């Protein structure tokens, strides 16, 4: 299991469009992927789960990956967030 903290640089935070794009991106990995904001955790492959986190711009979240391709998934998702989508 790998856990990384990242800052959301997307101007609108993790709104519905950004969340949908993220779901498409993470669905290609076989690993389980979760996002945590505070006490809440959501499956990154679930649009409703991501939207329920209410992630705004410049929020710090934790990306957790667990599975066969966890290193690749963790690295690419962290880069995705740092570039502002």
N, CA, C and O atoms as a Maestro MAE file, in Angstrom:
{
 s_m_m2io_version
 :::
 2.0.0
}

f_m_ct {
 s_m_title
 :::
 protein
 m_atom[340] {
  # First column is atom index #
  i_m_mmod_type
  r_m_x_coord
  r_m_y_coord
  r_m_z_coord
  i_m_residue_number
  s_m_chain_name
  s_m_pdb_residue_name
  s_m_pdb_atom_name
  i_m_atomic_number
  :::
  1 25 0.846 -1.168 0.000 1 A "UNK " " N  " 7
  2 3 0.000 0.000 0.000 1 A "UNK " " CA " 6
  3 2 0.894 1.234 0.000 1 A "UNK " " C  " 6
  4 15 1.876 1.309 0.738 1 A "UNK " " O  " 8
  5 25 0.531 2.203 -0.845 2 A "UNK " " N  " 7
  6 3 1.278 3.455 -0.946 2 A "UNK " " CA " 6
  7 2 0.323 4.599 -0.640 2 A "UNK " " C  " 6
  8 15 -0.819 4.606 -1.101 2 A "UNK " " O  " 8
  9 25 0.791 5.558 0.134 3 A "UNK " " N  " 7
  10 3 -0.012 6.713 0.511 3 A "UNK " " CA " 6
  11 2 0.776 7.982 0.219 3 A "UNK " " C  " 6
  12 15 1.910 8.127 0.676 3 A "UNK " " O  " 8
  13 25 0.184 8.900 -0.538 4 A "UNK " " N  " 7
  14 3 0.829 10.170 -0.888 4 A "UNK " " CA " 6
  15 2 -0.121 11.326 -0.634 4 A "UNK " " C  " 6
  16 15 -1.316 11.227 -0.912 4 A "UNK " " O  " 8
  17 25 0.406 12.421 -0.107 5 A "UNK " " N  " 7
  18 3 -0.391 13.637 0.031 5 A "UNK " " CA " 6
  19 2 -0.154 14.502 -1.199 5 A "UNK " " C  " 6
  20 15 0.983 14.680 -1.635 5 A "UNK " " O  " 8
  21 25 -1.243 15.041 -1.758 6 A "UNK " " N  " 7
  22 3 -1.157 15.913 -2.933 6 A "UNK " " CA " 6
  23 2 -2.062 17.119 -2.725 6 A "UNK " " C  " 6
  24 15 -3.021 17.076 -1.953 6 A "UNK " " O  " 8
  25 25 -1.733 18.195 -3.433 7 A "UNK " " N  " 7
  26 3 -2.540 19.415 -3.404 7 A "UNK " " CA " 6
  27 2 -3.284 19.508 -4.727 7 A "UNK " " C  " 6
  28 15 -2.696 19.325 -5.793 7 A "UNK " " O  " 8
  29 25 -4.572 19.793 -4.653 8 A "UNK " " N  " 7
  30 3 -5.405 19.905 -5.852 8 A "UNK " " CA " 6
  31 2 -5.157 21.270 -6.484 8 A "UNK " " C  " 6
  32 15 -5.435 22.298 -5.867 8 A "UNK " " O  " 8
  33 25 -4.637 21.287 -7.712 9 A "UNK " " N  " 7
  34 3 -4.320 22.532 -8.400 9 A "UNK " " CA " 6
  35 2 -5.327 22.904 -9.474 9 A "UNK " " C  " 6
  36 15 -5.152 23.920 -10.146 9 A "UNK " " O  " 8
  37 25 -6.365 22.121 -9.655 10 A "UNK " " N  " 7
  38 3 -7.396 22.429 -10.632 10 A "UNK " " CA " 6
  39 2 -8.166 23.667 -10.161 10 A "UNK " " C  " 6
  40 15 -8.571 23.724 -8.999 10 A "UNK " " O  " 8
  41 25 -8.377 24.656 -11.031 11 A "UNK " " N  " 7
  42 3 -9.048 25.894 -10.618 11 A "UNK " " CA " 6
  43 2 -10.411 25.689 -9.958 11 A "UNK " " C  " 6
  44 15 -10.792 26.467 -9.083 11 A "UNK " " O  " 8
  45 25 -11.144 24.666 -10.358 12 A "UNK " " N  " 7
  46 3 -12.477 24.455 -9.787 12 A "UNK " " CA " 6
  47 2 -12.498 23.327 -8.761 12 A "UNK " " C  " 6
  48 15 -13.570 22.865 -8.370 12 A "UNK " " O  " 8
  49 25 -11.325 22.880 -8.322 13 A "UNK " " N  " 7
  50 3 -11.271 21.771 -7.374 13 A "UNK " " CA " 6
  51 2 -11.666 20.471 -8.070 13 A "UNK " " C  " 6
  52 15 -11.461 20.314 -9.274 13 A "UNK " " O  " 8
  53 25 -12.220 19.566 -7.321 14 A "UNK " " N  " 7
  54 3 -12.634 18.282 -7.884 14 A "UNK " " CA " 6
  55 2 -14.145 18.337 -8.126 14 A "UNK " " C  " 6
  56 15 -14.924 17.659 -7.455 14 A "UNK " " O  " 8
  57 25 -14.542 19.174 -9.115 15 A "UNK " " N  " 7
  58 3 -15.957 19.289 -9.471 15 A "UNK " " CA " 6
  59 2 -16.366 18.100 -10.328 15 A "UNK " " C  " 6
  60 15 -15.568 17.184 -10.525 15 A "UNK " " O  " 8
  61 25 -17.581 18.096 -10.836 16 A "UNK " " N  " 7
  62 3 -18.087 16.921 -11.551 16 A "UNK " " CA " 6
  63 2 -17.282 16.589 -12.805 16 A "UNK " " C  " 6
  64 15 -17.053 15.414 -13.089 16 A "UNK " " O  " 8
  65 25 -16.856 17.585 -13.550 17 A "UNK " " N  " 7
  66 3 -16.085 17.320 -14.767 17 A "UNK " " CA " 6
  67 2 -14.703 16.757 -14.415 17 A "UNK " " C  " 6
  68 15 -14.263 15.770 -15.004 17 A "UNK " " O  " 8
  69 25 -14.031 17.383 -13.464 18 A "UNK " " N  " 7
  70 3 -12.704 16.919 -13.050 18 A "UNK " " CA " 6
  71 2 -12.792 15.522 -12.435 18 A "UNK " " C  " 6
  72 15 -11.918 14.686 -12.663 18 A "UNK " " O  " 8
  73 25 -13.843 15.269 -11.659 19 A "UNK " " N  " 7
  74 3 -14.023 13.951 -11.040 19 A "UNK " " CA " 6
  75 2 -14.265 12.884 -12.106 19 A "UNK " " C  " 6
  76 15 -13.737 11.776 -12.009 19 A "UNK " " O  " 8
  77 25 -15.059 13.213 -13.117 20 A "UNK " " N  " 7
  78 3 -15.327 12.252 -14.195 20 A "UNK " " CA " 6
  79 2 -14.048 11.916 -14.954 20 A "UNK " " C  " 6
  80 15 -13.823 10.760 -15.311 20 A "UNK " " O  " 8
  81 25 -13.215 12.914 -15.200 21 A "UNK " " N  " 7
  82 3 -11.935 12.674 -15.874 21 A "UNK " " CA " 6
  83 2 -11.015 11.810 -15.015 21 A "UNK " " C  " 6
  84 15 -10.304 10.944 -15.524 21 A "UNK " " O  " 8
  85 25 -11.040 12.055 -13.711 22 A "UNK " " N  " 7
  86 3 -10.221 11.257 -12.803 22 A "UNK " " CA " 6
  87 2 -10.693 9.804 -12.782 22 A "UNK " " C  " 6
  88 15 -9.867 8.890 -12.794 22 A "UNK " " O  " 8
  89 25 -11.994 9.579 -12.750 23 A "UNK " " N  " 7
  90 3 -12.529 8.214 -12.762 23 A "UNK " " CA " 6
  91 2 -12.070 7.481 -14.020 23 A "UNK " " C  " 6
  92 15 -11.686 6.313 -13.950 23 A "UNK " " O  " 8
  93 25 -12.106 8.155 -15.167 24 A "UNK " " N  " 7
  94 3 -11.630 7.536 -16.415 24 A "UNK " " CA " 6
  95 2 -10.157 7.177 -16.302 24 A "UNK " " C  " 6
  96 15 -9.744 6.103 -16.741 24 A "UNK " " O  " 8
  97 25 -9.362 8.067 -15.719 25 A "UNK " " N  " 7
  98 3 -7.921 7.830 -15.605 25 A "UNK " " CA " 6
  99 2 -7.617 6.663 -14.671 25 A "UNK " " C  " 6
  100 15 -6.823 5.791 -15.021 25 A "UNK " " O  " 8
  101 25 -8.232 6.630 -13.492 26 A "UNK " " N  " 7
  102 3 -7.891 5.600 -12.509 26 A "UNK " " CA " 6
  103 2 -8.493 4.244 -12.836 26 A "UNK " " C  " 6
  104 15 -8.037 3.227 -12.314 26 A "UNK " " O  " 8
  105 25 -9.508 4.209 -13.689 27 A "UNK " " N  " 7
  106 3 -10.146 2.935 -14.019 27 A "UNK " " CA " 6
  107 2 -9.239 2.002 -14.807 27 A "UNK " " C  " 6
  108 15 -9.518 0.807 -14.902 27 A "UNK " " O  " 8
  109 25 -8.167 2.523 -15.371 28 A "UNK " " N  " 7
  110 3 -7.248 1.673 -16.134 28 A "UNK " " CA " 6
  111 2 -6.297 0.877 -15.246 28 A "UNK " " C  " 6
  112 15 -5.609 -0.023 -15.726 28 A "UNK " " O  " 8
  113 25 -6.255 1.204 -13.949 29 A "UNK " " N  " 7
  114 3 -5.369 0.495 -13.023 29 A "UNK " " CA " 6
  115 2 -6.117 -0.659 -12.357 29 A "UNK " " C  " 6
  116 15 -7.309 -0.558 -12.067 29 A "UNK " " O  " 8
  117 25 -5.406 -1.742 -12.122 30 A "UNK " " N  " 7
  118 3 -6.027 -2.871 -11.424 30 A "UNK " " CA " 6
  119 2 -6.006 -2.670 -9.912 30 A "UNK " " C  " 6
  120 15 -6.754 -3.332 -9.192 30 A "UNK " " O  " 8
  121 25 -5.178 -1.785 -9.433 31 A "UNK " " N  " 7
  122 3 -5.075 -1.521 -7.993 31 A "UNK " " CA " 6
  123 2 -6.338 -0.851 -7.466 31 A "UNK " " C  " 6
  124 15 -7.081 -0.207 -8.207 31 A "UNK " " O  " 8
  125 25 -6.559 -1.022 -6.166 32 A "UNK " " N  " 7
  126 3 -7.593 -0.256 -5.485 32 A "UNK " " CA " 6
  127 2 -7.026 1.127 -5.220 32 A "UNK " " C  " 6
  128 15 -5.878 1.262 -4.795 32 A "UNK " " O  " 8
  129 25 -7.830 2.159 -5.471 33 A "UNK " " N  " 7
  130 3 -7.361 3.532 -5.311 33 A "UNK " " CA " 6
  131 2 -8.414 4.311 -4.531 33 A "UNK " " C  " 6
  132 15 -9.592 4.321 -4.889 33 A "UNK " " O  " 8
  133 25 -7.968 4.965 -3.455 34 A "UNK " " N  " 7
  134 3 -8.873 5.773 -2.639 34 A "UNK " " CA " 6
  135 2 -8.303 7.173 -2.501 34 A "UNK " " C  " 6
  136 15 -7.092 7.381 -2.569 34 A "UNK " " O  " 8
  137 25 -9.199 8.126 -2.306 35 A "UNK " " N  " 7
  138 3 -8.817 9.487 -1.959 35 A "UNK " " CA " 6
  139 2 -9.363 9.771 -0.570 35 A "UNK " " C  " 6
  140 15 -10.496 9.409 -0.255 35 A "UNK " " O  " 8
  141 25 -8.556 10.418 0.257 36 A "UNK " " N  " 7
  142 3 -8.980 10.801 1.600 36 A "UNK " " CA " 6
  143 2 -8.876 12.304 1.758 36 A "UNK " " C  " 6
  144 15 -7.890 12.925 1.359 36 A "UNK " " O  " 8
  145 25 -9.909 12.871 2.346 37 A "UNK " " N  " 7
  146 3 -9.898 14.295 2.714 37 A "UNK " " CA " 6
  147 2 -10.419 14.353 4.140 37 A "UNK " " C  " 6
  148 15 -11.595 14.095 4.396 37 A "UNK " " O  " 8
  149 25 -9.546 14.689 5.050 38 A "UNK " " N  " 7
  150 3 -9.920 14.686 6.459 38 A "UNK " " CA " 6
  151 2 -10.254 13.275 6.919 38 A "UNK " " C  " 6
  152 15 -9.450 12.357 6.757 38 A "UNK " " O  " 8
  153 25 -11.413 13.107 7.481 39 A "UNK " " N  " 7
  154 3 -11.856 11.810 7.992 39 A "UNK " " CA " 6
  155 2 -12.565 10.968 6.929 39 A "UNK " " C  " 6
  156 15 -12.877 9.801 7.168 39 A "UNK " " O  " 8
  157 25 -12.815 11.548 5.778 40 A "UNK " " N  " 7
  158 3 -13.608 10.867 4.746 40 A "UNK " " CA " 6
  159 2 -12.720 10.196 3.705 40 A "UNK " " C  " 6
  160 15 -11.668 10.718 3.335 40 A "UNK " " O  " 8
  161 25 -13.163 9.026 3.238 41 A "UNK " " N  " 7
  162 3 -12.434 8.272 2.218 41 A "UNK " " CA " 6
  163 2 -13.422 7.861 1.139 41 A "UNK " " C  " 6
  164 15 -14.551 7.467 1.430 41 A "UNK " " O  " 8
  165 25 -12.969 7.962 -0.148 42 A "UNK " " N  " 7
  166 3 -13.821 7.573 -1.268 42 A "UNK " " CA " 6
  167 2 -13.019 6.752 -2.267 42 A "UNK " " C  " 6
  168 15 -11.823 6.971 -2.461 42 A "UNK " " O  " 8
  169 25 -13.696 5.811 -2.888 43 A "UNK " " N  " 7
  170 3 -13.108 5.025 -3.957 43 A "UNK " " CA " 6
  171 2 -12.918 5.953 -5.154 43 A "UNK " " C  " 6
  172 15 -13.878 6.577 -5.608 43 A "UNK " " O  " 8
  173 25 -11.696 6.052 -5.668 44 A "UNK " " N  " 7
  174 3 -11.407 6.956 -6.776 44 A "UNK " " CA " 6
  175 2 -12.032 6.492 -8.085 44 A "UNK " " C  " 6
  176 15 -12.020 7.239 -9.063 44 A "UNK " " O  " 8
  177 25 -12.573 5.287 -8.128 45 A "UNK " " N  " 7
  178 3 -13.236 4.785 -9.326 45 A "UNK " " CA " 6
  179 2 -14.741 5.030 -9.274 45 A "UNK " " C  " 6
  180 15 -15.477 4.571 -10.147 45 A "UNK " " O  " 8
  181 25 -15.199 5.750 -8.255 46 A "UNK " " N  " 7
  182 3 -16.616 6.046 -8.060 46 A "UNK " " CA " 6
  183 2 -16.860 7.546 -8.169 46 A "UNK " " C  " 6
  184 15 -16.378 8.315 -7.337 46 A "UNK " " O  " 8
  185 25 -17.605 7.965 -9.186 47 A "UNK " " N  " 7
  186 3 -17.886 9.389 -9.380 47 A "UNK " " CA " 6
  187 2 -18.625 9.971 -8.179 47 A "UNK " " C  " 6
  188 15 -18.248 11.029 -7.674 47 A "UNK " " O  " 8
  189 25 -19.660 9.300 -7.723 48 A "UNK " " N  " 7
  190 3 -20.414 9.811 -6.572 48 A "UNK " " CA " 6
  191 2 -19.560 9.871 -5.314 48 A "UNK " " C  " 6
  192 15 -19.681 10.798 -4.514 48 A "UNK " " O  " 8
  193 25 -18.698 8.880 -5.147 49 A "UNK " " N  " 7
  194 3 -17.806 8.891 -3.992 49 A "UNK " " CA " 6
  195 2 -16.883 10.093 -4.008 49 A "UNK " " C  " 6
  196 15 -16.688 10.752 -2.986 49 A "UNK " " O  " 8
  197 25 -16.315 10.374 -5.171 50 A "UNK " " N  " 7
  198 3 -15.409 11.524 -5.284 50 A "UNK " " CA " 6
  199 2 -16.140 12.831 -5.025 50 A "UNK " " C  " 6
  200 15 -15.635 13.704 -4.318 50 A "UNK " " O  " 8
  201 25 -17.319 12.963 -5.595 51 A "UNK " " N  " 7
  202 3 -18.079 14.198 -5.410 51 A "UNK " " CA " 6
  203 2 -18.483 14.394 -3.949 51 A "UNK " " C  " 6
  204 15 -18.604 15.526 -3.482 51 A "UNK " " O  " 8
  205 25 -18.690 13.297 -3.234 52 A "UNK " " N  " 7
  206 3 -19.093 13.402 -1.831 52 A "UNK " " CA " 6
  207 2 -17.979 13.959 -0.943 52 A "UNK " " C  " 6
  208 15 -18.249 14.410 0.170 52 A "UNK " " O  " 8
  209 25 -16.744 13.933 -1.415 53 A "UNK " " N  " 7
  210 3 -15.633 14.465 -0.625 53 A "UNK " " CA " 6
  211 2 -15.642 16.000 -0.583 53 A "UNK " " C  " 6
  212 15 -15.146 16.597 0.373 53 A "UNK " " O  " 8
  213 25 -16.201 16.634 -1.612 54 A "UNK " " N  " 7
  214 3 -16.235 18.098 -1.647 54 A "UNK " " CA " 6
  215 2 -14.846 18.719 -1.668 54 A "UNK " " C  " 6
  216 15 -14.553 19.612 -0.873 54 A "UNK " " O  " 8
  217 25 -14.004 18.262 -2.558 55 A "UNK " " N  " 7
  218 3 -12.612 18.732 -2.618 55 A "UNK " " CA " 6
  219 2 -12.548 20.050 -3.392 55 A "UNK " " C  " 6
  220 15 -12.926 20.115 -4.562 55 A "UNK " " O  " 8
  221 25 -12.065 21.094 -2.725 56 A "UNK " " N  " 7
  222 3 -11.949 22.401 -3.342 56 A "UNK " " CA " 6
  223 2 -10.505 22.651 -3.790 56 A "UNK " " C  " 6
  224 15 -9.599 21.880 -3.475 56 A "UNK " " O  " 8
  225 25 -10.315 23.740 -4.526 57 A "UNK " " N  " 7
  226 3 -8.984 24.107 -5.017 57 A "UNK " " CA " 6
  227 2 -8.037 24.323 -3.841 57 A "UNK " " C  " 6
  228 15 -8.428 24.857 -2.804 57 A "UNK " " O  " 8
  229 25 -6.803 23.906 -4.016 58 A "UNK " " N  " 7
  230 3 -5.727 24.019 -3.035 58 A "UNK " " CA " 6
  231 2 -5.931 23.142 -1.795 58 A "UNK " " C  " 6
  232 15 -5.216 23.298 -0.805 58 A "UNK " " O  " 8
  233 25 -6.890 22.231 -1.840 59 A "UNK " " N  " 7
  234 3 -7.075 21.283 -0.732 59 A "UNK " " CA " 6
  235 2 -5.975 20.230 -0.789 59 A "UNK " " C  " 6
  236 15 -5.512 19.863 -1.869 59 A "UNK " " O  " 8
  237 25 -5.571 19.757 0.355 60 A "UNK " " N  " 7
  238 3 -4.597 18.676 0.441 60 A "UNK " " CA " 6
  239 2 -5.368 17.387 0.694 60 A "UNK " " C  " 6
  240 15 -6.142 17.289 1.645 60 A "UNK " " O  " 8
  241 25 -5.144 16.397 -0.176 61 A "UNK " " N  " 7
  242 3 -5.798 15.107 -0.026 61 A "UNK " " CA " 6
  243 2 -4.731 14.017 0.006 61 A "UNK " " C  " 6
  244 15 -3.573 14.256 -0.336 61 A "UNK " " O  " 8
  245 25 -5.129 12.838 0.414 62 A "UNK " " N  " 7
  246 3 -4.230 11.693 0.429 62 A "UNK " " CA " 6
  247 2 -4.700 10.701 -0.624 62 A "UNK " " C  " 6
  248 15 -5.873 10.331 -0.665 62 A "UNK " " O  " 8
  249 25 -3.771 10.273 -1.475 63 A "UNK " " N  " 7
  250 3 -4.048 9.249 -2.486 63 A "UNK " " CA " 6
  251 2 -3.479 7.937 -1.967 63 A "UNK " " C  " 6
  252 15 -2.291 7.846 -1.659 63 A "UNK " " O  " 8
  253 25 -4.328 6.926 -1.873 64 A "UNK " " N  " 7
  254 3 -3.914 5.612 -1.373 64 A "UNK " " CA " 6
  255 2 -4.104 4.594 -2.484 64 A "UNK " " C  " 6
  256 15 -5.195 4.465 -3.040 64 A "UNK " " O  " 8
  257 25 -3.035 3.871 -2.804 65 A "UNK " " N  " 7
  258 3 -3.099 2.830 -3.832 65 A "UNK " " CA " 6
  259 2 -2.666 1.511 -3.224 65 A "UNK " " C  " 6
  260 15 -1.763 1.462 -2.388 65 A "UNK " " O  " 8
  261 25 -3.321 0.442 -3.655 66 A "UNK " " N  " 7
  262 3 -3.000 -0.877 -3.122 66 A "UNK " " CA " 6
  263 2 -3.294 -1.916 -4.196 66 A "UNK " " C  " 6
  264 15 -4.442 -2.079 -4.607 66 A "UNK " " O  " 8
  265 25 -2.256 -2.619 -4.652 67 A "UNK " " N  " 7
  266 3 -2.451 -3.656 -5.658 67 A "UNK " " CA " 6
  267 2 -1.219 -3.858 -6.525 67 A "UNK " " C  " 6
  268 15 -0.133 -3.367 -6.217 67 A "UNK " " O  " 8
  269 25 -1.410 -4.590 -7.613 68 A "UNK " " N  " 7
  270 3 -0.309 -4.963 -8.504 68 A "UNK " " CA " 6
  271 2 0.452 -3.776 -9.073 68 A "UNK " " C  " 6
  272 15 1.683 -3.771 -9.087 68 A "UNK " " O  " 8
  273 25 -0.276 -2.775 -9.539 69 A "UNK " " N  " 7
  274 3 0.365 -1.631 -10.197 69 A "UNK " " CA " 6
  275 2 0.306 -0.374 -9.329 69 A "UNK " " C  " 6
  276 15 0.186 0.738 -9.843 69 A "UNK " " O  " 8
  277 25 0.392 -0.560 -8.006 70 A "UNK " " N  " 7
  278 3 0.229 0.555 -7.079 70 A "UNK " " CA " 6
  279 2 1.281 1.646 -7.248 70 A "UNK " " C  " 6
  280 15 0.958 2.827 -7.126 70 A "UNK " " O  " 8
  281 25 2.519 1.284 -7.523 71 A "UNK " " N  " 7
  282 3 3.573 2.291 -7.680 71 A "UNK " " CA " 6
  283 2 3.321 3.173 -8.890 71 A "UNK " " C  " 6
  284 15 3.419 4.397 -8.806 71 A "UNK " " O  " 8
  285 25 2.998 2.553 -10.010 72 A "UNK " " N  " 7
  286 3 2.711 3.311 -11.236 72 A "UNK " " CA " 6
  287 2 1.472 4.175 -11.042 72 A "UNK " " C  " 6
  288 15 1.464 5.345 -11.422 72 A "UNK " " O  " 8
  289 25 0.439 3.609 -10.459 73 A "UNK " " N  " 7
  290 3 -0.806 4.355 -10.240 73 A "UNK " " CA " 6
  291 2 -0.555 5.547 -9.317 73 A "UNK " " C  " 6
  292 15 -1.005 6.655 -9.608 73 A "UNK " " O  " 8
  293 25 0.143 5.337 -8.229 74 A "UNK " " N  " 7
  294 3 0.419 6.409 -7.278 74 A "UNK " " CA " 6
  295 2 1.197 7.541 -7.931 74 A "UNK " " C  " 6
  296 15 0.863 8.714 -7.762 74 A "UNK " " O  " 8
  297 25 2.224 7.187 -8.670 75 A "UNK " " N  " 7
  298 3 3.060 8.195 -9.335 75 A "UNK " " CA " 6
  299 2 2.262 9.000 -10.363 75 A "UNK " " C  " 6
  300 15 2.324 10.230 -10.374 75 A "UNK " " O  " 8
  301 25 1.513 8.308 -11.225 76 A "UNK " " N  " 7
  302 3 0.789 8.992 -12.295 76 A "UNK " " CA " 6
  303 2 -0.375 9.831 -11.765 76 A "UNK " " C  " 6
  304 15 -0.652 10.905 -12.300 76 A "UNK " " O  " 8
  305 25 -1.046 9.363 -10.743 77 A "UNK " " N  " 7
  306 3 -2.155 10.137 -10.174 77 A "UNK " " CA " 6
  307 2 -1.631 11.378 -9.469 77 A "UNK " " C  " 6
  308 15 -2.228 12.448 -9.582 77 A "UNK " " O  " 8
  309 25 -0.532 11.254 -8.746 78 A "UNK " " N  " 7
  310 3 0.072 12.415 -8.085 78 A "UNK " " CA " 6
  311 2 0.499 13.465 -9.112 78 A "UNK " " C  " 6
  312 15 0.297 14.660 -8.895 78 A "UNK " " O  " 8
  313 25 1.086 13.030 -10.222 79 A "UNK " " N  " 7
  314 3 1.475 13.948 -11.296 79 A "UNK " " CA " 6
  315 2 0.241 14.609 -11.903 79 A "UNK " " C  " 6
  316 15 0.252 15.803 -12.204 79 A "UNK " " O  " 8
  317 25 -0.813 13.833 -12.079 80 A "UNK " " N  " 7
  318 3 -2.061 14.337 -12.651 80 A "UNK " " CA " 6
  319 2 -2.612 15.481 -11.792 80 A "UNK " " C  " 6
  320 15 -3.021 16.511 -12.328 80 A "UNK " " O  " 8
  321 25 -2.625 15.310 -10.472 81 A "UNK " " N  " 7
  322 3 -3.130 16.348 -9.585 81 A "UNK " " CA " 6
  323 2 -2.199 17.563 -9.569 81 A "UNK " " C  " 6
  324 15 -2.678 18.696 -9.555 81 A "UNK " " O  " 8
  325 25 -0.898 17.354 -9.571 82 A "UNK " " N  " 7
  326 3 0.041 18.472 -9.461 82 A "UNK " " CA " 6
  327 2 0.064 19.344 -10.708 82 A "UNK " " C  " 6
  328 15 0.421 20.519 -10.629 82 A "UNK " " O  " 8
  329 25 -0.312 18.788 -11.864 83 A "UNK " " N  " 7
  330 3 -0.335 19.576 -13.098 83 A "UNK " " CA " 6
  331 2 -1.644 20.319 -13.298 83 A "UNK " " C  " 6
  332 15 -1.790 21.047 -14.280 83 A "UNK " " O  " 8
  333 25 -2.589 20.157 -12.403 84 A "UNK " " N  " 7
  334 3 -3.857 20.873 -12.525 84 A "UNK " " CA " 6
  335 2 -4.821 20.243 -13.495 84 A "UNK " " C  " 6
  336 15 -5.699 20.918 -14.032 84 A "UNK " " O  " 8
  337 25 -4.663 18.930 -13.732 85 A "UNK " " N  " 7
  338 3 -5.525 18.130 -14.600 85 A "UNK " " CA " 6
  339 2 -5.299 18.523 -16.033 85 A "UNK " " C  " 6
  340 15 -5.929 17.967 -16.932 85 A "UNK " " O  " 8
  :::
 }
 m_bond[339] {
  # First column is bond index #
  i_m_from
  i_m_to
  i_m_order
  :::
  1 1 2 1
  2 2 3 1
  3 3 4 2
  4 3 5 1
  5 5 6 1
  6 6 7 1
  7 7 8 2
  8 7 9 1
  9 9 10 1
  10 10 11 1
  11 11 12 2
  12 11 13 1
  13 13 14 1
  14 14 15 1
  15 15 16 2
  16 15 17 1
  17 17 18 1
  18 18 19 1
  19 19 20 2
  20 19 21 1
  21 21 22 1
  22 22 23 1
  23 23 24 2
  24 23 25 1
  25 25 26 1
  26 26 27 1
  27 27 28 2
  28 27 29 1
  29 29 30 1
  30 30 31 1
  31 31 32 2
  32 31 33 1
  33 33 34 1
  34 34 35 1
  35 35 36 2
  36 35 37 1
  37 37 38 1
  38 38 39 1
  39 39 40 2
  40 39 41 1
  41 41 42 1
  42 42 43 1
  43 43 44 2
  44 43 45 1
  45 45 46 1
  46 46 47 1
  47 47 48 2
  48 47 49 1
  49 49 50 1
  50 50 51 1
  51 51 52 2
  52 51 53 1
  53 53 54 1
  54 54 55 1
  55 55 56 2
  56 55 57 1
  57 57 58 1
  58 58 59 1
  59 59 60 2
  60 59 61 1
  61 61 62 1
  62 62 63 1
  63 63 64 2
  64 63 65 1
  65 65 66 1
  66 66 67 1
  67 67 68 2
  68 67 69 1
  69 69 70 1
  70 70 71 1
  71 71 72 2
  72 71 73 1
  73 73 74 1
  74 74 75 1
  75 75 76 2
  76 75 77 1
  77 77 78 1
  78 78 79 1
  79 79 80 2
  80 79 81 1
  81 81 82 1
  82 82 83 1
  83 83 84 2
  84 83 85 1
  85 85 86 1
  86 86 87 1
  87 87 88 2
  88 87 89 1
  89 89 90 1
  90 90 91 1
  91 91 92 2
  92 91 93 1
  93 93 94 1
  94 94 95 1
  95 95 96 2
  96 95 97 1
  97 97 98 1
  98 98 99 1
  99 99 100 2
  100 99 101 1
  101 101 102 1
  102 102 103 1
  103 103 104 2
  104 103 105 1
  105 105 106 1
  106 106 107 1
  107 107 108 2
  108 107 109 1
  109 109 110 1
  110 110 111 1
  111 111 112 2
  112 111 113 1
  113 113 114 1
  114 114 115 1
  115 115 116 2
  116 115 117 1
  117 117 118 1
  118 118 119 1
  119 119 120 2
  120 119 121 1
  121 121 122 1
  122 122 123 1
  123 123 124 2
  124 123 125 1
  125 125 126 1
  126 126 127 1
  127 127 128 2
  128 127 129 1
  129 129 130 1
  130 130 131 1
  131 131 132 2
  132 131 133 1
  133 133 134 1
  134 134 135 1
  135 135 136 2
  136 135 137 1
  137 137 138 1
  138 138 139 1
  139 139 140 2
  140 139 141 1
  141 141 142 1
  142 142 143 1
  143 143 144 2
  144 143 145 1
  145 145 146 1
  146 146 147 1
  147 147 148 2
  148 147 149 1
  149 149 150 1
  150 150 151 1
  151 151 152 2
  152 151 153 1
  153 153 154 1
  154 154 155 1
  155 155 156 2
  156 155 157 1
  157 157 158 1
  158 158 159 1
  159 159 160 2
  160 159 161 1
  161 161 162 1
  162 162 163 1
  163 163 164 2
  164 163 165 1
  165 165 166 1
  166 166 167 1
  167 167 168 2
  168 167 169 1
  169 169 170 1
  170 170 171 1
  171 171 172 2
  172 171 173 1
  173 173 174 1
  174 174 175 1
  175 175 176 2
  176 175 177 1
  177 177 178 1
  178 178 179 1
  179 179 180 2
  180 179 181 1
  181 181 182 1
  182 182 183 1
  183 183 184 2
  184 183 185 1
  185 185 186 1
  186 186 187 1
  187 187 188 2
  188 187 189 1
  189 189 190 1
  190 190 191 1
  191 191 192 2
  192 191 193 1
  193 193 194 1
  194 194 195 1
  195 195 196 2
  196 195 197 1
  197 197 198 1
  198 198 199 1
  199 199 200 2
  200 199 201 1
  201 201 202 1
  202 202 203 1
  203 203 204 2
  204 203 205 1
  205 205 206 1
  206 206 207 1
  207 207 208 2
  208 207 209 1
  209 209 210 1
  210 210 211 1
  211 211 212 2
  212 211 213 1
  213 213 214 1
  214 214 215 1
  215 215 216 2
  216 215 217 1
  217 217 218 1
  218 218 219 1
  219 219 220 2
  220 219 221 1
  221 221 222 1
  222 222 223 1
  223 223 224 2
  224 223 225 1
  225 225 226 1
  226 226 227 1
  227 227 228 2
  228 227 229 1
  229 229 230 1
  230 230 231 1
  231 231 232 2
  232 231 233 1
  233 233 234 1
  234 234 235 1
  235 235 236 2
  236 235 237 1
  237 237 238 1
  238 238 239 1
  239 239 240 2
  240 239 241 1
  241 241 242 1
  242 242 243 1
  243 243 244 2
  244 243 245 1
  245 245 246 1
  246 246 247 1
  247 247 248 2
  248 247 249 1
  249 249 250 1
  250 250 251 1
  251 251 252 2
  252 251 253 1
  253 253 254 1
  254 254 255 1
  255 255 256 2
  256 255 257 1
  257 257 258 1
  258 258 259 1
  259 259 260 2
  260 259 261 1
  261 261 262 1
  262 262 263 1
  263 263 264 2
  264 263 265 1
  265 265 266 1
  266 266 267 1
  267 267 268 2
  268 267 269 1
  269 269 270 1
  270 270 271 1
  271 271 272 2
  272 271 273 1
  273 273 274 1
  274 274 275 1
  275 275 276 2
  276 275 277 1
  277 277 278 1
  278 278 279 1
  279 279 280 2
  280 279 281 1
  281 281 282 1
  282 282 283 1
  283 283 284 2
  284 283 285 1
  285 285 286 1
  286 286 287 1
  287 287 288 2
  288 287 289 1
  289 289 290 1
  290 290 291 1
  291 291 292 2
  292 291 293 1
  293 293 294 1
  294 294 295 1
  295 295 296 2
  296 295 297 1
  297 297 298 1
  298 298 299 1
  299 299 300 2
  300 299 301 1
  301 301 302 1
  302 302 303 1
  303 303 304 2
  304 303 305 1
  305 305 306 1
  306 306 307 1
  307 307 308 2
  308 307 309 1
  309 309 310 1
  310 310 311 1
  311 311 312 2
  312 311 313 1
  313 313 314 1
  314 314 315 1
  315 315 316 2
  316 315 317 1
  317 317 318 1
  318 318 319 1
  319 319 320 2
  320 319 321 1
  321 321 322 1
  322 322 323 1
  323 323 324 2
  324 323 325 1
  325 325 326 1
  326 326 327 1
  327 327 328 2
  328 327 329 1
  329 329 330 1
  330 330 331 1
  331 331 332 2
  332 331 333 1
  333 333 334 1
  334 334 335 1
  335 335 336 2
  336 335 337 1
  337 337 338 1
  338 338 339 1
  339 339 340 2
  :::
 }
}
